């Protein structure tokens, strides 16, 4: 992108969930209307966007019509099929690029790529059959985690194996599809590096939050991460920068790590804004959502420094969102509800950020 997109240009967001919703709010504050492309009848992002185009992610004709009406394209989740987007990328700028999207969609390719850059993933083996799994378990031992190569998030598509005798059951649980077996990591804390990079290579990084999970879903992010996280921030940030540079990345990139005695262990990357960065809306001078919009529109990036000594983000999952009034009664608490309707178990309904 040689010249910045002026306010008034239209941003096309593929996906209509809460990330698209918060991107649309950030874009509107900068003067950019957003169009949402999603297959659902009324996804939550459409409440705050100018227009909603309903279509399947494989529908090339409807996608083409969507792209024709916008000036730049982005996506809010990485499981959108990459193939149909290839033609769009030849017509309109698409950020992050397809190389990043396709890499993040395949756990094996992602780990090979990161290892090639000098990063340290957990020990892993490719698994394409039960025989492969049994061989890998014999080599790596237990406990281990079997993960599908594609379409896994929030703990889905993975199973822990504590005994080699359970290999057959584990293989069935992941649908007998191509997978990766990972060795168990002995770690103290989990954290993420949230980075934003512009087309001219300008890069900014937020203070890394400590992430705490429950039932495979992020429950809390605490910024800035302390102790061992602070000790390993420089090394993890350097790897995230190398990943972004190698991919010629534009937008927000999230890299998740385990903080261990052996240093930061790379877990996975997400080529998008991320749940562990929701605290940045109130907790940083420029949020991850605003900086993503700035990056894909060719604007200068915003400062990422903290606005408080300590920030805590709490995900509201399922019926937890029903306690919205109690959160509003707390000083220095900022409530975000995603207007998703039914509060099903395991469904992210909103989040609260507290400043201290």
C-alpha positions as CSV (number, residue, x, y, z in Angstrom):
1,X,0.0,0.0,0.0
2,X,1.8,3.1,-1.2
3,X,-0.6,5.7,0.2
4,X,-2.7,5.6,3.4
5,X,-6.4,4.9,3.0
6,X,-8.2,8.1,3.9
7,X,-11.1,8.0,6.4
8,X,-14.3,7.2,4.6
9,X,-12.7,4.2,2.8
10,X,-14.5,0.9,3.5
11,X,-13.0,-2.0,5.4
12,X,-14.3,-5.5,4.6
13,X,-14.1,-7.9,7.5
14,X,-14.5,-11.6,6.8
15,X,-16.2,-13.2,9.8
16,X,-18.9,-11.8,12.1
17,X,-18.0,-12.7,15.6
18,X,-16.9,-10.5,18.6
19,X,-13.5,-9.8,17.1
20,X,-15.1,-8.4,14.0
21,X,-17.4,-6.4,16.2
22,X,-14.6,-4.8,18.2
23,X,-12.6,-4.1,14.9
24,X,-15.7,-2.4,13.5
25,X,-16.0,-0.1,16.6
26,X,-12.3,0.8,16.4
27,X,-12.6,1.5,12.6
28,X,-15.7,3.7,13.1
29,X,-13.7,5.8,15.6
30,X,-11.2,6.5,12.9
31,X,-13.8,7.3,10.3
32,X,-13.9,4.0,8.4
33,X,-17.2,2.1,7.8
34,X,-17.0,-1.7,7.9
35,X,-18.8,-4.3,5.8
36,X,-19.1,-7.8,7.4
37,X,-19.1,-11.0,5.4
38,X,-20.4,-14.0,7.3
39,X,-22.8,-17.0,6.7
40,X,-24.9,-16.4,9.8
41,X,-28.2,-14.5,9.6
42,X,-27.4,-12.0,12.3
43,X,-23.8,-12.3,13.6
44,X,-22.9,-10.0,16.5
45,X,-20.5,-7.8,14.5
46,X,-23.3,-6.6,12.3
47,X,-24.8,-4.6,15.2
48,X,-22.0,-2.0,14.8
49,X,-21.1,-2.3,11.1
50,X,-22.5,-0.4,8.1
51,X,-23.4,-3.5,6.1
52,X,-23.7,-7.3,6.3
53,X,-23.2,-9.5,3.2
54,X,-24.4,-13.0,4.0
55,X,-22.7,-15.8,2.2
56,X,-20.8,-19.1,2.6
57,X,-17.0,-18.8,3.0
58,X,-16.7,-21.0,-0.1
59,X,-19.0,-18.9,-2.2
60,X,-16.6,-17.3,-4.6
61,X,-19.2,-15.2,-6.5
62,X,-20.6,-13.6,-3.3
63,X,-17.1,-13.1,-1.9
64,X,-16.1,-11.3,-5.1
65,X,-19.1,-9.0,-4.9
66,X,-18.3,-8.3,-1.3
67,X,-14.7,-7.5,-2.1
68,X,-15.7,-5.2,-5.0
69,X,-17.6,-3.0,-2.5
70,X,-14.7,-2.4,-0.1
71,X,-11.2,-0.9,-0.2
72,X,-9.2,-3.3,2.0
73,X,-9.9,-6.8,3.3
74,X,-9.1,-8.4,6.6
75,X,-10.4,-11.4,8.6
76,X,-11.3,-12.0,12.2
77,X,-10.6,-15.7,12.6
78,X,-8.1,-18.0,10.9
79,X,-10.3,-21.0,10.0
80,X,-11.8,-19.2,7.0
81,X,-10.9,-21.3,3.9
82,X,-7.9,-19.7,2.2
83,X,-8.6,-21.0,-1.3
84,X,-11.6,-18.8,-2.1
85,X,-9.7,-15.7,-0.7
86,X,-6.8,-16.1,-3.2
87,X,-8.8,-14.5,-6.1
88,X,-9.8,-11.6,-3.8
89,X,-6.2,-10.9,-2.8
90,X,-5.5,-10.2,-6.5
91,X,-8.2,-7.6,-6.6
92,X,-8.0,-5.8,-3.2
93,X,-5.4,-5.6,-0.5
94,X,-5.8,-8.5,2.0
95,X,-4.1,-8.3,5.4
96,X,-2.7,-10.3,6.9
97,X,-1.6,-12.1,3.7
98,X,-2.5,-15.6,2.7
99,X,0.9,-17.0,3.5
100,X,0.3,-16.1,7.2
101,X,-3.3,-17.4,7.1
102,X,-2.3,-20.8,5.5
103,X,0.6,-21.2,7.9
104,X,-1.6,-20.7,11.0
105,X,-4.2,-23.1,9.7
106,X,-1.7,-26.1,9.8
107,X,-0.1,-26.8,13.2
108,X,2.6,-29.0,11.6
109,X,3.6,-26.4,9.1
110,X,3.5,-23.7,11.7
111,X,5.8,-25.6,14.1
112,X,8.3,-26.4,11.3
113,X,8.3,-22.7,10.2
114,X,9.0,-21.5,13.8
115,X,11.7,-24.1,14.4
116,X,13.3,-23.0,11.2
117,X,13.5,-19.4,12.5
118,X,15.2,-20.6,15.7
119,X,12.1,-20.8,17.8
120,X,11.5,-23.6,20.3
121,X,8.2,-25.4,20.0
122,X,7.4,-28.4,22.3
123,X,8.7,-31.7,20.9
124,X,6.4,-32.9,18.2
125,X,5.8,-35.5,15.6
126,X,3.5,-35.6,12.5
127,X,0.8,-38.3,12.8
128,X,-1.2,-39.5,9.9
129,X,-2.4,-42.9,11.2
130,X,-2.8,-44.9,14.3
131,X,0.5,-46.7,13.5
132,X,2.2,-43.2,13.3
133,X,0.7,-42.3,16.7
134,X,1.8,-45.5,18.3
135,X,5.4,-45.0,16.9
136,X,5.5,-41.4,18.1
137,X,4.3,-42.3,21.6
138,X,6.9,-45.0,21.8
139,X,9.5,-42.4,20.8
140,X,8.3,-39.4,22.9
141,X,6.6,-41.1,25.8
142,X,3.7,-39.9,27.8
143,X,2.0,-37.6,28.9
144,X,1.5,-36.1,25.4
145,X,-1.1,-34.2,23.6
146,X,-2.6,-35.2,20.2
147,X,-3.9,-32.2,18.2
148,X,-5.5,-32.1,14.8
149,X,-3.4,-30.2,12.3
150,X,-6.3,-28.0,11.3
151,X,-9.4,-26.3,12.8
152,X,-8.5,-26.3,16.5
153,X,-9.3,-23.5,18.9
154,X,-10.4,-23.1,22.6
155,X,-9.2,-26.6,23.4
156,X,-11.1,-28.2,20.6
157,X,-9.5,-30.9,18.3
158,X,-7.1,-32.1,21.0
159,X,-6.8,-34.9,23.5
160,X,-4.3,-35.6,26.3
161,X,-2.7,-39.1,26.3
162,X,-1.4,-40.4,29.6
163,X,-1.0,-44.0,28.7
164,X,0.2,-45.5,25.4
165,X,-2.6,-48.0,25.7
166,X,-5.1,-45.2,25.0
167,X,-3.6,-44.4,21.6
168,X,-6.6,-46.0,19.7
169,X,-9.2,-44.0,21.7
170,X,-7.3,-40.8,21.3
171,X,-7.0,-41.3,17.5
172,X,-10.7,-41.8,17.3
173,X,-11.4,-38.7,19.4
174,X,-9.5,-36.5,16.9
175,X,-11.6,-38.0,14.1
176,X,-8.7,-40.1,12.7
177,X,-7.5,-37.1,10.8
178,X,-3.9,-35.7,10.2
179,X,-2.6,-34.6,13.6
180,X,0.5,-33.6,15.6
181,X,1.6,-35.3,18.7
182,X,3.2,-32.8,21.2
183,X,5.3,-33.7,24.2
184,X,4.0,-32.4,27.5
185,X,5.6,-29.1,28.5
186,X,6.5,-28.5,32.1
187,X,5.8,-24.8,32.4
188,X,5.2,-22.2,35.1
189,X,3.0,-19.7,33.2
190,X,1.4,-19.1,29.8
191,X,1.7,-15.8,28.0
192,X,1.3,-14.2,24.7
193,X,3.2,-11.7,22.6
194,X,0.8,-9.3,20.7
195,X,2.6,-7.5,17.9
196,X,1.4,-5.1,15.2
197,X,3.4,-4.5,12.0
198,X,2.7,-2.0,9.2
199,X,3.4,-2.5,5.5
200,X,6.6,-0.4,5.9
201,X,7.9,-2.7,8.6
202,X,7.1,-0.4,11.6
203,X,6.5,-2.8,14.6
204,X,5.1,-2.3,18.0
205,X,4.5,-4.8,20.8
206,X,2.3,-4.6,23.9
207,X,3.4,-5.7,27.3
208,X,2.8,-9.5,27.4
209,X,-0.1,-10.7,29.5
210,X,-0.1,-13.8,31.6
211,X,-3.0,-16.0,30.4
212,X,-4.9,-18.4,32.6
213,X,-7.2,-21.0,31.1
214,X,-10.2,-23.0,32.3
215,X,-11.5,-26.0,30.4
216,X,-9.4,-25.1,27.5
217,X,-10.8,-21.6,27.2
218,X,-9.0,-18.4,28.2
219,X,-10.4,-17.2,31.5
220,X,-8.2,-14.3,32.5
221,X,-5.4,-12.2,31.1
222,X,-3.2,-10.2,33.5
223,X,-0.9,-7.5,32.2
224,X,1.9,-6.9,32.5
225,X,3.0,-10.5,33.0
226,X,5.5,-10.7,35.9
227,X,8.3,-13.0,37.1
228,X,9.4,-15.6,34.6
229,X,7.3,-13.9,31.9
230,X,9.1,-10.6,32.3
231,X,12.4,-12.6,32.1
232,X,11.4,-14.2,28.8
233,X,9.7,-11.3,27.1
234,X,12.7,-10.2,25.1
235,X,13.4,-13.6,23.7
236,X,9.7,-14.3,22.8
237,X,9.3,-10.8,21.3
238,X,12.4,-11.3,19.2
239,X,10.9,-14.5,17.8
240,X,7.5,-12.8,17.1
241,X,9.3,-10.1,15.2
242,X,11.2,-12.6,13.1
243,X,8.0,-14.4,12.3
244,X,6.3,-11.2,11.2
245,X,9.2,-10.1,9.1
246,X,9.6,-13.4,7.4
247,X,5.9,-13.4,6.5
248,X,6.0,-9.7,5.4
249,X,3.1,-9.4,7.9
250,X,0.6,-6.5,8.1
251,X,-1.7,-6.3,11.1
252,X,-1.9,-7.7,14.6
253,X,-0.1,-11.1,15.1
254,X,-0.4,-13.1,18.3
255,X,2.1,-15.7,19.4
256,X,1.4,-17.8,22.5
257,X,4.1,-19.2,24.7
258,X,4.8,-21.4,27.7
259,X,7.2,-19.8,30.2
260,X,9.5,-22.7,31.2
261,X,12.8,-23.3,32.8
262,X,14.2,-24.0,29.3
263,X,13.0,-20.6,28.1
264,X,9.9,-19.6,26.1
265,X,8.3,-22.5,24.4
266,X,6.3,-21.5,21.3
267,X,2.8,-22.9,21.4
268,X,0.9,-21.4,18.5
269,X,0.2,-18.2,16.5
270,X,-2.9,-16.5,15.5
271,X,-2.9,-14.1,12.5
272,X,-5.4,-11.7,13.9
273,X,-6.5,-9.8,17.0
274,X,-6.7,-12.1,20.0
275,X,-8.7,-12.7,23.1
276,X,-5.6,-12.3,25.2
277,X,-5.4,-8.7,23.9
278,X,-8.9,-7.5,24.8
279,X,-7.5,-5.7,27.8
280,X,-5.7,-3.3,25.5
281,X,-9.0,-1.4,24.7
282,X,-8.8,0.4,28.1
283,X,-5.4,-0.9,29.3
284,X,-3.2,0.4,26.5
285,X,-2.8,3.8,24.9
286,X,-3.7,2.2,21.6
287,X,-5.8,-1.0,21.5
288,X,-5.0,-4.1,19.4
289,X,-8.1,-3.3,17.4
290,X,-7.2,0.2,16.6
291,X,-3.7,-0.7,15.7
292,X,-4.9,-3.5,13.4
293,X,-7.1,-0.9,11.6
294,X,-4.2,1.5,11.4
295,X,-1.9,-1.2,10.0
296,X,-4.2,-2.5,7.3
297,X,-5.1,1.1,6.2
298,X,-1.5,2.2,6.0
299,X,-1.7,4.6,8.9
300,X,1.1,5.3,11.5
301,X,0.9,2.8,14.4
302,X,-0.2,3.9,17.8
303,X,1.7,3.8,21.1
304,X,1.2,0.5,23.0
305,X,2.2,1.5,26.6
306,X,0.0,0.6,29.5
307,X,-2.5,3.1,31.0
308,X,-2.4,1.6,34.5
309,X,0.0,-0.3,36.7
310,X,-2.0,-3.5,36.4
311,X,-4.8,-4.6,34.2
312,X,-7.0,-7.7,34.5
313,X,-9.2,-9.0,31.8
314,X,-11.9,-11.6,32.7
315,X,-13.8,-13.5,30.0
316,X,-17.5,-13.9,30.6
317,X,-18.3,-17.4,29.4
318,X,-21.8,-18.7,29.2
319,X,-24.0,-17.7,32.1
320,X,-21.2,-15.6,33.6
321,X,-22.5,-12.7,31.4
322,X,-25.7,-12.7,33.4
323,X,-23.8,-11.0,36.2
324,X,-23.4,-7.8,34.1
325,X,-24.9,-5.5,36.7
326,X,-22.5,-6.5,39.4
327,X,-19.6,-5.7,37.1
328,X,-21.0,-2.3,36.4
329,X,-21.1,-1.5,40.1
330,X,-17.3,-1.9,40.4
331,X,-15.1,1.1,40.1
332,X,-12.5,1.1,37.2
333,X,-14.2,-1.9,35.6
334,X,-15.1,-1.8,31.9
335,X,-17.9,-4.2,30.7
336,X,-18.1,-5.4,27.1
337,X,-21.0,-7.6,26.1
338,X,-21.1,-9.1,22.6
339,X,-24.9,-9.3,22.1
340,X,-24.7,-13.0,21.0
341,X,-28.1,-13.9,22.4
342,X,-28.2,-17.3,24.0
343,X,-25.6,-17.8,26.7
344,X,-24.6,-21.4,25.9
345,X,-22.0,-23.2,28.1
346,X,-18.5,-22.5,26.8
347,X,-19.6,-19.6,24.6
348,X,-17.7,-16.3,25.0
349,X,-20.4,-13.7,25.8
350,X,-18.3,-10.8,26.8
351,X,-15.4,-9.6,28.9
352,X,-14.6,-7.2,31.7
353,X,-11.3,-5.2,32.0
354,X,-10.3,-3.8,35.4
355,X,-7.6,-1.2,35.9
356,X,-5.6,-1.0,39.0
